[in-house]
Amino acid sequence: MAELYWLKRPIAHRGLHDAAKGVIENSASAVTAAMGKHCAIEVDVQCAAGHMPVVFHDSTLDRLTDETGPVAARDVDQLRAINLKGSTDRILSLPDLFALVGGYVPLVLEVKSAWQRDGTFEANIANLLKSYSGPVAVMSFDPYCVEAFREAAPDLPRGLVACRFDPQDFPNLTARERFLMRHLLTSAFARPHFIAYDIGALPAVAPLVAKALFGLPLLTWTVRTKAERERALRYADAMIFEGIEP
């Protein structure tokens, strides 16, 4: 794959959002604000009913809307009718997002896996991406999700998201799984084109080896302070930022 030069730029975490101003994460307003600053955009993709994607971070509706319950219990059209709390925006479908961005800036989709190793969700996302011509990449904490994209759309840029994988944050994983993922050893089957590593864990051997020896672009998340920005500039190719000027 050709060098992913378009990934090596500041990336707005969930768009340029500011809840105090009614601009909610992963919303059309947040995406539009990021486009206005010519920033690349990272959004979250959650699984709705029928293994179909929507632009949303949480697995439940409770925090970000006035509704309750699992996102996966409702279909895409039902979710698109729901307002995001404190704003006039509604939940976006993936085609809604594509129509809004239209290739104007790069998109990075963080796919929220259900850790089921089914592959249907990833295949549905890959199928929708066939009609989008702008620069776009997918990434996930789940290496089996990344592997599913390798099988469904081999040429689609894909990345592994990683961190220290502390037990309290990933109680569904075994100690062995956390070790393999922390050290990017799951790259053996996921075959990522880039790495996105927690700024709080940098510098770390595995992502720096992936960058220096294997030539994989290294993104880092989520950069929120001047000190983190300086660390990102030192170790990474690009930062996924929030609440600061990149």
N, C-alpha and C positions, 0 to 999 in steps of 0.2 A: 504494500500500500504506500502511496506517495506520502510524503511528510505532511502531518496534520498542522500546517502552519496557521490555519485559521482558529485552532484551539488555543494558540499561544497569545492570548490577550485577556484583559480583565473580563470576568464572567459574573454577572449579577445573580446572586443567590435568590432563587424564587422570584426573579424580577427585581426591579427597584421598588420595594414596598415600604410603606410607612403607615402602620395601622392607625396612628394618631390623626392622620390626614385622610383616612378612609381608603387608603391604597393597601389592599390586603395581599399577602403572599400568594403567588401563583395565579393572580387575577389578570384580566385583560388590562386593567389600569397599570398594574406593576410591569407587565410586559411592554406596554406602550411607553411607559416612563423610561425603561431601559433602552428601548429603541431610540428614544429621543436623545440619549446620551451616547449612542452608537456602541453600546456595550453588548457583548454576547450574553446570552440568557440561559440560565439553568432553571428548569422546572421539575417538579415531581410528577410522576405518573403512577396513579393508583388503579387497582383493579376493581371495576364495577361488575355487575351481573353479566353472565355470559362471557367472562374473561375478556371484557372489553376495557380499554383505557379511558381514564379521565385525568385532567390536570388537577391534582390534589395531593397533599402530603400525607394526611392521617388516614388510618384504616377505618376510623369512625368519623361521623359528621359533627360530633358534639362540640369540639373546640372552635371550629371555624364557621359554623352555621347555627341557626336556631332549631335545626332538626337534630335527631338522635339516631344512633344505630350504625351498623356497619355500612360502609360504602358499597361493599360487595352485594348487599341485599337489594340494591336498586339498579335499574338499568340506566344507560347513558342519558336517554331523554328525560327520565325522572330527575337525574342529578343536574342536568343543565337548567332545570327550572328552579333550582334552589339558590337563593341569594347567599353570598358570603357575608357573614356578620359584620355590621358596621360600615357597609358599603352598598352601592347599587349594582355591583358586579355579581355575576352568577358563575357557577362552576363551568369551566371550559371542557369541551371534548377535545380530543387530539386534532380532528379536522378544524375545529374553531381556532385552535392555536396556530395551525399551519396557515389558515386564511389570514389571520391577523399579522403574522410575521412575514410571510411571503418571501422568505429568503433574504430579507433586508439585513439581518445580523445572524450569526451562528446560533444554533440551538443545541443545548445539552439536556437530554432527558434522563433524569435519575429514576430508574424503574424500581418501584417498591414491590419486592418479591413477597409472595406468600410462602416461600421456602418449600414448595410442593414438588418441584422438579417435573412439572407437567409439560411445559413448553407451549401450551396453547396461548397463554397471555402474550408471551414474547412473539409468537407467530402472528397474532392479530396486530400487534404494534408494527411489526415488520411489514405486514401487508398494507397498513395505512400509510407507512412511510414511502411506499413505492410511488405514490402520487405527489410527493413533496420533492422539489428540486433544489431547495436551499441547503447550505451546509448544516448537517445535523449529526449528532452522535448519541449513543445510548450508553448508560453505565449503571452499575448496581453493586451493592455490597455482596449479593449472592453470586458466587462464581458459577453456579449451575444456571442461573439466569443469563449470565454473560455467555456461557457455553451454548445455551439455547439460541441466542442471537447469532452465534457463529454458525450454527446449523441452519437457521431459518434465512439468514441474510449475510452470507460470508463477507461481503464487501462493505457492509455497514460498519462505520467506525464504532468500536465498543471499548469500554473501559471498566477496570476493576476499582471499586471504591473500597478503601481500607483505612484502618485505624489500629489502635491497640486491642480492640475487641475485648474490653473488660467484661467479666461475667455478668455484672449487674445490667449491662446494656444489651447483652445478647444471651439471655438465659436459655434460649432454644438450642444453642450450640454446645457441643462438647468441648472439653479442654483441647483435645486434638484438633478439632475443626478451627477453633479460635487461633491456635498456634499456626496452622497452615495458612489461614487467611491473613493473619497479621504479617507474616513473612512472605506473602504473595506467592506461596508455593502452589496455590491453586491455578496459577498462570499456566501450568503444564497442560491443563485441559481447557481452561477458559480462553487462552490465547488472546489476551487483551492487546489493543492497539495503543492504549494509554493507561496511566494510573492516576487516580485521584486520592490523595492521602491526607489525613487529618493534620492541620497545621500544628495542633497541640502535640503531635508525636514526631514532628520534624525537628532536627535531622534524625533519620532512621536508616539503617543499612539497606533494607530491601528496596524501598522506592528509589534510593540514590543509585543503587546498582542497576535497577531497571532502566533508569535514565541514562547513566554513564556508559554502561556496557551493552545494553540492548537497544538504546536509542528511543525508548518509549517516552513520549511527552509526559511530564509530571505536573498535574494540577494539584492544588492544595485548597482545602476548605476548613472551616468557613472563616475567612479573614475579617476580623471586626475591629482591630486596634492598629495603631501606628506600629507598635512593636511586632505584631504578627505580619503586617505588611512588609516590614524590613526583612523578616525571616523568610517570607514567601519569595521576595525578590532574590534572596541569596540562594535558596535551594530549589525553587520550582520554576517551571516555564510559564505558569499562569496561576492566578488566584481566583477562587470563587469567593466573592466578597459580599459584605452586608453592612450597612450602616456607616460606611466611611467612603471617602473619595478614593477611587482606585489609583 
